[in-house]
Amino acid sequence: MESKSNVDIPVVLIVYTELLPEGPSPIAYISTKRAPQSTNVFNVALKSIALLTSDDVVPNPDVFKDPKVIVDESDAFGIIPYPDQDAVGMSYAFTYAKGEGAINCTLSILVPEAEKNYLFENHQSLRSVLKYTAYELLKILVSNDRKSIHGKLTIPLQNLLEKLYRLGGVLS
């Protein structure tokens, strides 16, 4: 069996972002390289939220508390350049109901600019794993209070990375 270090996937950063009242917030992230600068993580949060979400979307709170409905209804994907990081990202945007309001979210994966074809060549497979990961994040978010989710949200991100490693031979 091939070890993770031998599988060549270009993903360098995965970021889960929520648009909170104080602005875009990177809630959870993992990096496959060295620890990313906080400004880089925040830039991914800011740009993905700004480009892929809308303030006028107010979901029906009864419907948008079910993670399956949310990922089935959402289909907002984008490929976004991050020239300041010499990277390109693929982001998936979705919204869930929390209390009386809606929370806009994005889930983003970044690859180096030199590897951007990875995103285009594997677009459909990446869409599927991003949607599934969003579903896993939403299950945690809608079934736990804010204080109890600390640390739990990185688990779906780690699982996403594992899926990308497993798909490495197929995707690359």
C-alpha distance (Angstrom), angle and dihedral (degrees) to the residues before:
residue distance angle dihedral
M1 . . .
E2 3.77 . .
S3 3.79 116.1 .
K4 3.79 121.3 -127.5
S5 3.78 91.9 -109.8
N6 3.82 90.2 60.6
V7 3.80 95.0 50.8
D8 3.76 109.2 90.5
I9 3.78 110.9 -142.9
P10 3.76 116.6 154.2
V11 3.83 97.7 -147.1
V12 3.80 109.1 126.0
L13 3.82 103.3 169.2
I14 3.82 137.9 22.6
V15 3.82 118.0 -168.2
Y16 3.81 131.8 -175.7
T17 3.82 110.9 -160.5
E18 3.80 134.8 -173.7
L19 3.78 127.3 -166.4
L20 3.80 102.1 -129.7
P21 3.83 126.4 179.1
E22 3.83 89.4 -94.1
G23 3.83 91.6 52.1
P24 3.81 139.7 -92.7
S25 3.80 110.4 -15.0
P26 3.79 126.5 -169.2
I27 3.81 97.9 -136.8
A28 3.81 97.9 -179.8
Y29 3.78 135.5 1.2
I30 3.78 142.4 165.5
S31 3.77 131.2 -162.4
T32 3.78 128.8 -153.3
K33 3.78 92.6 -157.1
R34 3.78 129.5 41.0
A35 3.79 119.5 -35.2
P36 3.81 107.3 -68.2
Q37 3.78 121.7 -124.2
S38 3.79 111.2 -100.1
T39 3.81 89.9 -124.4
N40 3.81 89.8 58.8
V41 3.80 91.9 51.3
F42 3.81 90.9 46.8
N43 3.84 91.4 48.3
V44 3.81 89.8 55.0
A45 3.82 89.4 49.5
L46 3.80 93.5 47.6
K47 3.78 97.7 44.5
S48 3.81 97.3 43.1
I49 3.82 92.9 48.8
A50 3.81 93.2 44.0
L51 3.80 94.8 49.9
L52 3.79 101.8 38.1
T53 3.79 108.7 34.7
S54 3.77 136.4 67.2
D55 3.79 131.5 -150.6
D56 3.81 93.6 -144.4
V57 3.80 94.8 65.5
V58 3.80 108.5 101.0
P59 3.78 108.8 169.1
N60 3.77 123.6 -149.6
P61 3.83 100.5 -96.3
D62 3.82 91.9 -141.8
V63 3.79 93.0 54.8
F64 3.79 99.0 36.7
K65 3.79 96.1 57.3
D66 3.81 90.4 73.9
P67 3.84 110.2 85.4
K68 3.82 92.6 -153.3
V69 3.80 92.3 55.0
I70 3.79 91.3 47.7
V71 3.80 96.2 53.7
D72 3.80 91.4 41.2
E73 3.83 91.5 52.6
S74 3.81 96.9 41.4
D75 3.75 120.8 79.2
A76 3.79 104.4 154.2
F77 3.79 110.5 135.1
G78 3.76 129.3 159.1
I79 3.77 140.3 177.0
I80 3.79 107.3 -137.6
P81 3.82 128.8 -171.6
Y82 3.81 119.7 -134.1
P83 3.81 101.6 -169.6
D84 3.82 93.1 171.0
Q85 3.82 87.6 62.0
D86 3.82 95.8 37.1
A87 3.81 86.3 -121.5
V88 3.80 143.6 114.6
G89 3.78 123.9 -146.8
M90 3.76 139.9 -159.3
S91 3.80 113.7 -146.5
Y92 3.78 134.1 -172.1
A93 3.82 118.4 -157.1
F94 3.80 125.5 -155.4
T95 3.79 139.1 157.9
Y96 3.78 131.0 -140.0
A97 3.79 133.1 -173.8
K98 3.77 119.4 -112.1
G99 3.79 116.1 177.6
E100 3.80 108.1 -44.9
G101 3.79 95.7 -24.1
A102 3.76 141.2 64.4
I103 3.78 126.4 -116.9
N104 3.80 117.9 -149.1
C105 3.80 113.8 -147.2
T106 3.77 141.0 -179.1
L107 3.77 133.1 -162.2
S108 3.81 113.0 -158.1
I109 3.78 137.3 -175.5
L110 3.81 120.5 -165.5
V111 3.77 129.8 -155.7
P112 3.82 129.3 -177.7
E113 3.82 114.3 -88.1
A114 3.82 89.2 -114.2
E115 3.83 89.1 59.1
K116 3.83 98.0 46.5
N117 3.81 92.1 118.4
Y118 3.81 86.3 70.7
L119 3.81 88.1 71.1
F120 3.80 94.7 47.7
E121 3.81 96.9 42.4
N122 3.81 93.0 47.3
H123 3.77 99.4 34.6
Q124 3.83 97.5 127.7
S125 3.80 95.7 46.3
L126 3.79 91.5 46.1
R127 3.81 91.3 49.4
S128 3.80 89.7 54.6
V129 3.80 95.7 49.9
L130 3.82 92.2 44.4
K131 3.82 91.2 51.9
Y132 3.79 91.6 47.6
T133 3.81 91.0 49.2
A134 3.81 90.3 49.4
Y135 3.81 87.7 53.3
E136 3.81 90.3 52.2
L137 3.82 91.4 48.3
L138 3.79 91.4 48.8
K139 3.79 92.7 51.8
I140 3.81 87.5 58.8
L141 3.80 94.6 42.4
V142 3.81 98.1 49.7
S143 3.79 96.4 41.8
N144 3.82 99.9 46.0
D145 3.76 136.1 53.9
R146 3.82 118.1 -115.5
K147 3.79 94.5 -102.8
S148 3.80 94.1 55.7
I149 3.82 97.7 49.6
H150 3.80 96.2 68.5
G151 3.80 105.7 123.3
K152 3.81 94.6 4.1
L153 3.80 94.3 89.2
T154 3.79 94.4 63.3
I155 3.82 89.8 62.5
P156 3.85 94.1 72.3
L157 3.82 88.7 44.8
Q158 3.82 90.3 53.3
N159 3.82 88.5 47.4
L160 3.81 89.2 51.5
L161 3.78 89.9 52.7
E162 3.83 89.9 49.3
K163 3.82 89.8 51.8
L164 3.78 90.1 50.6
Y165 3.81 89.9 51.2
R166 3.82 91.0 49.3
L167 3.78 90.8 47.3
G168 3.82 89.9 46.0
G169 3.77 94.2 98.3
V170 3.79 91.4 46.5
L171 3.79 97.4 40.5
S172 3.78 101.3 41.3
